[in-house]
Amino acid sequence: MSVETIRTYLMQYGLADRVATFENSSATVELAAVCVGCQPAQIAKTLSFKADEAAMLVVVAGDAKIDNARYKATFHQKATMLAHDEVESLLGLKVGGVCPFGVDAPVYMDVSLRRFDVVYPAAGDDHSAVKLSPTELYTASRALNWVDVCKAWDGAQA
């Protein structure tokens, strides 16, 4: 996939004009926050997990970390991230640019995103992002549900 593929995908939602590309890398939460000009927590990172022999995506706030017990209680399996080579072969995206748009995998949104008016997921590569509300992100990603599988994002847990 490419930024243009994602831009074309987002046209059906009227969101194609929200895609931004950068000269500098946006491959990590910190780098993306600098490129976009937001706090790192507003970066919507798309995490890729194994789901049997396929992939599953969970989009979480940039400051959130997966809580293994919550993940297992929600998805009834251990939280196992895809290996780098599996990400590209199963999703058609490279690590650093994984996004929840137009992928052949179930997508879930973590509630850690709901505290923001605007979040910024990648848009197909490691030099891009798209500005969306959490509701727009949920709709455009065709998410299946909101989940609560993270810890430490509200500062109450370490």
MOCOR-V555179 format. One record per residue. N is the residue number from 1. RES is the residue in three letters. SS is DSSP state (a for helix, b for strand, c for the rest). OMEGA is omega in degrees with one decimal (none if undefined). Layout:
n->[N/N]
res->[RES/RES]
ss->[SS/SS]
omega->[OMEGA/OMEGA]
This chain:
n->[1/2/3/4/5/6/7/8/9/10/11/12/13/14/15/16/17/18/19/20/21/22/23/24/25/26/27/28/29/30/31/32/33/34/35/36/37/38/39/40/41/42/43/44/45/46/47/48/49/50/51/52/53/54/55/56/57/58/59/60/61/62/63/64/65/66/67/68/69/70/71/72/73/74/75/76/77/78/79/80/81/82/83/84/85/86/87/88/89/90/91/92/93/94/95/96/97/98/99/100/101/102/103/104/105/106/107/108/109/110/111/112/113/114/115/116/117/118/119/120/121/122/123/124/125/126/127/128/129/130/131/132/133/134/135/136/137/138/139/140/141/142/143/144/145/146/147/148/149/150/151/152/153/154/155/156/157/158]
res->[MET/SER/VAL/GLU/THR/ILE/ARG/THR/TYR/LEU/MET/GLN/TYR/GLY/LEU/ALA/ASP/ARG/VAL/ALA/THR/PHE/GLU/ASN/SER/SER/ALA/THR/VAL/GLU/LEU/ALA/ALA/VAL/CYS/VAL/GLY/CYS/GLN/PRO/ALA/GLN/ILE/ALA/LYS/THR/LEU/SER/PHE/LYS/ALA/ASP/GLU/ALA/ALA/MET/LEU/VAL/VAL/VAL/ALA/GLY/ASP/ALA/LYS/ILE/ASP/ASN/ALA/ARG/TYR/LYS/ALA/THR/PHE/HIS/GLN/LYS/ALA/THR/MET/LEU/ALA/HIS/ASP/GLU/VAL/GLU/SER/LEU/LEU/GLY/LEU/LYS/VAL/GLY/GLY/VAL/CYS/PRO/PHE/GLY/VAL/ASP/ALA/PRO/VAL/TYR/MET/ASP/VAL/SER/LEU/ARG/ARG/PHE/ASP/VAL/VAL/TYR/PRO/ALA/ALA/GLY/ASP/ASP/HIS/SER/ALA/VAL/LYS/LEU/SER/PRO/THR/GLU/LEU/TYR/THR/ALA/SER/ARG/ALA/LEU/ASN/TRP/VAL/ASP/VAL/CYS/LYS/ALA/TRP/ASP/GLY/ALA/GLN/ALA]
ss->[c/c/a/a/a/a/a/a/a/a/a/c/c/c/c/a/a/a/b/b/b/c/c/c/c/c/c/c/a/a/a/a/a/a/a/a/c/c/c/a/a/a/b/b/b/b/b/b/b/b/b/c/c/b/b/b/b/b/b/b/b/c/c/c/b/b/c/a/a/a/a/a/a/a/a/c/c/c/c/c/b/c/c/a/a/a/a/a/a/a/a/c/c/c/c/c/c/c/c/c/c/c/c/c/c/b/b/b/b/b/a/a/a/a/a/c/c/c/b/b/b/c/c/c/c/c/c/b/b/b/b/b/c/a/a/a/a/a/a/a/c/c/c/c/b/b/b/c/c/b/b/c/c/c/c/c/c/c]
omega->[179.7/176.8/180.0/176.4/179.8/178.1/178.4/177.4/-176.5/177.8/-178.6/178.9/-177.4/-173.9/-175.4/-178.4/179.9/-178.8/176.8/174.3/-173.0/172.7/-178.2/179.9/173.2/-171.7/177.9/178.3/-176.8/179.3/179.5/179.4/177.1/180.0/-175.4/-176.1/179.7/174.4/-177.8/-178.8/-178.7/175.1/179.8/-177.9/-179.1/-178.6/-175.9/-178.6/173.5/175.1/-169.8/179.6/-177.9/179.1/174.7/-178.4/173.3/-179.6/-175.0/175.8/-176.2/179.2/-177.0/176.2/180.0/172.3/-173.7/-179.5/178.4/179.1/-178.6/178.7/-178.9/-172.7/176.3/174.6/178.7/177.6/179.5/-179.7/173.7/172.3/-177.6/-177.5/177.8/-179.2/-177.9/-177.3/-178.6/-174.3/-177.4/179.7/177.9/176.2/-175.5/178.8/-178.7/178.7/-175.2/-173.8/173.2/-179.4/177.7/-179.1/175.6/-178.4/175.9/177.7/176.6/-177.9/178.2/179.3/-171.8/-178.1/-178.3/172.5/-177.1/174.0/-174.0/171.9/173.4/-179.2/171.8/173.6/-174.1/175.3/-174.7/173.3/176.8/-177.3/-176.8/166.8/175.6/178.3/176.9/177.9/178.8/-178.4/-175.6/178.6/-175.6/-179.4/179.9/-176.8/167.2/178.1/177.3/-174.0/-177.2/176.0/169.0/-177.5/-178.7/179.7/-179.0/-179.4/179.5/none]
